[in-house]
Amino acid sequence: MMPNRNEVALVFVDVQGRLHEIMNEKETLDANLERLLRAAHLLGVPVLATEQIPEKLGPTADPFRSLLGEAPALAKTSFSCMGEESFCEALAATGKRQAILVGIETHVCIYQTALDLLAAGFSTFVAADAVASRSAQNKQWALEAMRDAGAAILPTETVLFALLRDAADPSFKALLRLIK
């Protein structure tokens, strides 16, 4: 199972305010989130963004708000993105049957969303270095549980090259600049 840019949506989960600031390995998280958002725009992959109770946790953190471009941040109270009707409608509108999950927190919203996507028949990929929790152990346990449930757990670079598929692709040089 490999992500295919013609069949996949990037799901950018709850990278917000104060919670974002206290993530373990935040610098790695932020660098890979930026790479994935820029690559999604470059390769024409639709992006869906969510915000968990934004009136309490705040809006999507900068610079990601501007990197989301036209993608609205869908407010949610459900930990799983799939528990929100507006998200399910937006995902269905893309026509995609694969999802790449990125954001926070791995052991709560990413985990629940991954299991619900799998249950709904989506091929589900988690960019392991583009998700985070406050605790490294919580993140690790959740990644293992998602893998055991059928999600592919991959590094950002693997996801990017899988979306590209071929060095002859006209986007290769621009994508390579994102990785370096």
NUROLUM-114288 format. One record per residue: x, y, z negated of N, C-alpha, C in turn; residue in three letters. Coordinates in steps of 0.001 Angstrom, whole numbers, plus 524288, in hexadecimal, padded with zeros to 5 digits. Layout:
BEGIN
XYZXYZXYZALA
...
This chain:
BEGIN
8035E7FB658000080000800008000080389804D680000MET
8029680839803B5805BB80CF7804418020E8118780582MET
80317816248034B7FFC081A95804AB8006681C0580A6BPRO
7FC0D81D4E80CD47FBEF81ECC812567F9A48244A8129AASN
7FC84827EE814E87FAC782D64814C97F59482E4C81780ARG
7F3E982AB681AE27EED282B3B81D6B7EA5E8291B81A15ASN
7EBB48265D815DC7E7B5823D8812A17E7C18259D80CF5GLU
7EB5B8293680B817EC3782A61805FE7EAE98300280492VAL
7E957830AF7FFB27E8AC835E37FD597EC478362C7F8A4ALA
7EE6B83AD07F7B77F19883BC97F3157EDFF83DF97EEDELEU
7EDED83B657EA537EA9583D0B7E5FA7EE0F83F6B7E1C0VAL
7ED8E844817E1157F0CD847AE7DD9E7EDB48489D7D89APHE
7EF28845D77D4677EBE18456F7CFBD7EDD0848D97CB38VAL
7EAC684CB17C9C77EAF984F617C4BD7F044851A87C31EASP
7F30C854047C6B07F80D856737C5557F6CE85BFE7C384VAL
7F5B485C767BE757F37B8613E7BC567F659863557B795GLN
7F67E8686B7B7467F7F186B867B2BD7FB558690A7AE9EGLY
7F96C869427A9CA7FC6A867877A53C7FDCF861BC7A584ARG
7FA5685E8F7A77B7FB65858F07A7C87FFFB857DC7AB6FLEU
8001285A767AFD980460859D57B3928099785B3B7B10FHIS
809AA85F337ADD480E81861197AB708110F85D2C7A7C8GLU
80E0D859767A5A68103F855D27A1CA8110E8504D7A3F6ILE
8111184FC97A911811ED84AA57AB6D81795848E27AADEMET
8184C843E27A9F981D7E841827A9E581FB2841B37AF75ASN
824A7842F97AFF982753843527B50B8248D8470E7B8CEGLU
8230A84B957B6C48201084F7B7B9BF822E4851567BEB1LYS
827FF851F57BE7A82AE3853E97C30A82A7C850197C79EGLU
82B1884B0F7C68282A95847097CA8D82505846F57CCA7THR
82147847167C92381BC9847467CAA681ACF84BC77CE64LEU
81C5B850757CCDF81B44855217CFFF81DE0854E97D55CASP
822B78531F7D58C8256E852CE7DA91822AF84F0A7DE43ALA
820F284A9F7DC3A81E62846CB7DF95818D28485A7E108ASN
8161C84B007DD82810EC84D077DEE681168850E47E369LEU
815478544D7E3148160C8581B7E74581754855557EC6AGLU
81AD1851807EC4581C2C84E937F1078175684C137F379ARG
814338499D7F03E80F9B846DB7F24780B8B84A9F7F47DLEU
80AB384EFD7F1EB806F8852D57F3FD808E0855117F92DLEU
80DD2856717F96880FEF858967FE4C80FC585483802A7ARG
8110384FA980168810DF84B798055080B4784A7A80726ALA
8079084AA28039980216849D0805198006E84DE18091DALA
801D5852CC8082F8007A856E980BED8034E8560E8111AHIS
8083C854B4810D780B62853CF815868093184F5E818DDLEU
8075184B3A8164B8059A846888190B7FFAF84639819D3LEU
7FCE884A30818287F73E84A41818F17F4398469A8155DGLY
7F65A84585810B97F3BA8423580CE97F030845A78098EVAL
7EB2F8445E8092B7E7C084793805E77E93B8473480020PRO
7E88184B957FD5E7E9BC84BE07F7CF7E4B984D0A7F4D4VAL
7E3CC849F87F0C17DF7D84AF47ED237E1F084C1D7E7D6LEU
7E05B8505E7E56A7E287851E07E0577DE34852007DC42ALA
7DFAC850997D7757DBE9850CC7D32A7DE28853E37CEA1THR
7DA95855CF7CB607DBFA858777C6857D87F856517C234GLU
7DAEF854527BE1D7D80E8523B7B99E7D666856C07B613GLN
7D15D8575E7B5777CF1485B767B2307D24D860837B287ILE
7D2678630A7B71B7D5D3867927B7EB7D4DF86C1A7B427PRO
7D02186C9D7B2307CF17870DB7AE837D1FB870097A954GLU
7D3A186B3B7A8417D6A186A2B7A3747DC698695A7A494LYS
7DDB18667F7A8C57E3288653A7A9EE7E5BC869237AD99LEU
7E2A686C927AFE07E4CD870787B3757E4B686E9A7B912GLY
7E61A8720F7BCAD7E60B870C37C23A7EAE386D9F7C3CAPRO
7EAF486BDE7C89D7EF858693F7CAC87F43E86CD07CA28THR
7F89486A877C86D7FD5586D807C7577FFC686F987CC56ALA
8026A874057CBD580591876197D02280A8C872EB7D073ASP
80CD88721B7D4DF80B77874277DA0380797870BB7DCF8PRO
8058A86CC37DA4D80250868E57DD087FD3586B257DF0FPHE
7FB1C86EED7DC467F63F871577DE0D7F6CC873527E3A3ARG
7FB13876147E4BC7FBD7878207EA087FD3E873BE7EDDESER
8000286FB97EC0D8016F86B5F7EF827FCB58680F7F112LEU
7F88B8685D7EE0F7F3DB865647EF687F136867907F44CLEU
7F26886C627F59D7F01A86EB07FA527EA3786EEB7F9F5GLY
7E79D86C9D7FDC67E1E886CCA7FE167DF39868EC7FA76GLU
7E231865597F8287DFCC861577F4D87DD9A863D37EFE1ALA
7D87C863647EF117D652865807EA3B7D7CB861EC7E5ACPRO
7D8428642D7E1097D91D861077DC587D3BD85FBC7DA23ALA
7D26A85AC37DA3C7CD4C859007D8807CD55858447D299LEU
7C9ED85B0E7CFE47C99885A9D7CA357C736855597C8C7ALA
7C92C853157C47A7C70984E1E7C2BE7C73184DBF7BCD0LYS
7C3BC84A877BABB7C3E3849217B5377C53E843597B4ADTHR
7C3EB840467B8917C53B83AB67B89D7CB2283A1E7B905SER
7CD55836737B6287D2F5835927B6977D4498336D7BBFDPHE
7D10782FE37BE017D1C782DF07C3527CF9E831E97C72CSER
7D2AA833137CB247D0B1836877CF497CBC2834397D1B5CYS
7CB8A82F107D1F87C71082C667D4557C21E82CE97D112MET
7C29982EDF7CC497BE0982FBB7C8F77BB53834E47CA10GLY
7BD74837F47CDAD7BB3583D087CF107B8EC83CD37D488GLU
7B3F583E0E7D4F67B14183DDC7D9FF7B3D5841617DE0EGLU
7B5888460D7DC747B7ED849AA7E0377BCEE8475C7E281SER
7BFFB8449C7DF4D7C4BB842167E1437C35183DB07E4FFPHE
7BFA983A677E3827BE1D835FB7E6DB7BC1E837E67EC25CYS
7B92583C1C7EC1E7B73583E617F1027BBAF840827F450GLU
7BF57843377F1DA7C3D1845637F4B47C7398410B7F6EDALA
7C80583CE97F3F17CB1C8387B7F5D27C857835D17FA5BLEU
7C354834F07F9D87C0588327C7FE147C08A835D280306ALA
7C07083AF7802677C08983E83806E77C5A583E21809F3ALA
7C9E083C638076D7CED683BC180A3C7CEAE8370D80DE0THR
7CB5D8334180CB07CB1C82E7880FBD7CFB082AC980EBEGLY
7D2E682BF680AE87D797828D5809CC7D6528244B80628LYS
7D948820038069C7D88F81B6D803487DD8181A2080032ARG
7E13581DB6800327E5ED81D397FD0B7E688822377F9E0GLN
7E8F2821AC7F53E7E9E7826417F1F47EF48825DE7EF7AALA
7F20282A467EF6F7F6EF82AD47EC997F5BC82E357E7DEILE
7F6C782C257E33A7F5B282F047DE6C7FAA1831947DC57LEU
7FA23836877DADF7FE598397B7D86A7FBEF83CFD7D441VAL
7FF0E83E6C7D0557FD26842147CC677FD9483FFB7C6ECGLY
7F9E6841B57C38F7FA2F8406E7BE027F4C483F237BBD9ILE
7F47483C7C7B78F7F850839507B50E7F7E0833B97B706GLU
7FC508312F7B7A57FC8F82BF87B9F37F91A828157B71FTHR
7F93F828227B1F77F685824237AEF17F0BA8254C7AE0CHIS
7EEE6829B37AFE97E95B82AFF7AF357E6D282BC07B495VAL
7E73D8305E7B6C37E46B8319E7BB9A7E68482EB27C05DCYS
7EBA782E2D7C0D77EDD682B4F7C54E7EC3A825937C4EAILE
7ECDD823457C0597EB7F81DCE7BF7E7E5C081CC07C0B7TYR
7E24881FCD7BE707DCB581EDB7BF417DB2481FC27C4F2GLN
7DD55823BF7C7587DC28824C57CCDE7DE188204F7D047THR
7E2D481E6F7CF467E50381A217D2617E182815537D211ALA
7DFE3813E47CD5A7DCA080F377CCD77D75380FEB7CF7ELEU
7D514814947CF1B7D010815907D1B77D0A4815A77D7A5ASP
7D4F5817D77D9A17D5E7817BE7DF4F7D67E812207E13FLEU
7D97D80F077DE6A7DA2B809867DFDF7D4EB806B27DFE0LEU
7D1C08079A7DBDE7CC9A8051D7DB817C913806BC7E005ALA
7C9E580B797E2027C6C780D707E6667C90A80BC77EBAFALA
7CD34808A77EBA97CF62806997F0807D393809E47F30AGLY
7D5A580DC67F0447D9C7811157F26C7DF1880E8A7F18CPHE
7E27180EBD7F57E7E7F680D827F4AC7EA1C812137F185SER
7EC8E810D87ED2B7EE0D814E57E9707F3E3814C17E86ATHR
7F650819577E8FD7FBED819FC7E8447FCC581E037E3F6PHE
8007A81CF97E08D801DE820B47DC79807918222D7DD58VAL
80889827327DE1E80DE3829187DE9D810138297B7D912ALA
8130D8257F7D787814A0824D77D20D817BA829687CFE1ALA
81ABF82C0F7D32181DC7830807D14881AF9835B67D242ASP
815FD835617D3B5812BE83A097D45C80DD9839A97D0F3ALA
80E2C8364E7CCFC80A38836077C8DD80D26836727C3B0VAL
80A6B838337BFA480D03838D67BA948091E8384C7B622ALA
80B52837217B1A380884837247ACA980BF883A097A8C3SER
809BB83B307A44A80CE883D977A030810F0839AE79E3BARG
80F8F834B379E4D812FC8308B79C5B814CE82D167A0E1SER
819E382C237A12481C0E828BB7A536819D3823357A4BEALA
819108215579FF28170481C0279F328116481B987A11FGLN
80E1B81F7D7A007808BA81F5C7A1F78089F81F357A7E9ASN
80C048224B7AA5A80C55822507B01280DD881CE77B20CLYS
811D881A997AFC8813BB815867B19280F8D811517B113GLN
80CF68111F7ACA3808DB80D2F7ABEA8046F80DE37AFDATRP
802FA812B97B0D07FEC6813C47B492800628124A7BA1EALA
8053E813877BBA580720811F27C0DB806F980C077C16FLEU
8089B809437BD6880881803877BD9F802ED801807BE14GLU
7FF5E803BF7BB2B7F9E8802167BB607F77D803317C0BCALA
7F8C3807B47C3017F6BA808F27C83C7F8F48053A7CC4EMET
7FE01804077CBE7800708004B7CF767FDC97FAF77CEF8ARG
7FCF37F9437CA277FA747F4377C9427F4E17F4117CB69ASP
7F2537F88E7CB917ECF77F8E27CDA07ECCD7F92F7D38FALA
7F1557FA0D7D6127F1777FA1B7DBC27F3447FF247DE47GLY
7F492803187DB297F695807F87DD637FC58807347DEBEALA
7FE14809CF7E2E28039F809D17E43D8063580E537E15BALA
80A3B80D197DE5680D19811077DB5581230812087DE3DILE
812C4816CE7E04481723818077E3BF819AB81D347E24DLEU
81EBA81DD97E38282122822FE7E2DB81F46826B77E727PRO
81F8182BB27E60981DD982FB07E9C68207882EFC7EF15THR
8258182E107EF168285082D947F40B826418290A7F757GLU
824E2824B67F4DD8229F820467F7B081D67821CB7FA1BTHR
81A39824987F7228152A826677F91B815FB829E77FDD6VAL
8199F82D8D7FD7581A8983140801BD81C5082E76806BBLEU
8200382AE180639821E08281880ADF81DC38245B80D00PHE
81A6C82235809AC8162A81EE680B89812458222380EB2ALA
8113D826E480CF980DB482A5180FE38101082BD681522LEU
8151A82C9381536817CF82E1D81A048185C8298C81DCELEU
81A168250D81BD781AB28202081EB081F3E81FC78227BARG
820D982413824F8824A1823AA8293D827F78289E82977ASP
82D1A827F4829CE830A482C7382A2682FE682F8082F2DALA
82D4E82D288330582C4182FEA837EA827818338883778ALA
824B78333783321820258369083249821E683C4383264ASP
81EFC83FAC834FC8206B8453483540820D8847D882FDFPRO
81E65845A582BDD81E8A847EB8269B823368461A8236BSER
82673842998259482AB28403D8229C82E63844448202FPHE
83051847EB823448342684BB48213E831CD84F1A81CF0LYS
82CFB850C581DAD82A7485406819B182999850DD814ACALA
8281E84BF5815368275B848A68109F82C8C847A580DDCLEU
83099846CC810DA835C6845DE80E9A8378784A9480B55LEU
8363B84F4980D1183791853FC80A0F834C18541B804CBARG
83012851E28049282D36851AA7FF9B82FD484DF47FBC2LEU
83238849E67FDBA83489845E37FA65839D1847917F84DILE
83CD284A657FB788422084BEE7F9DB842218504D7F5EELYS
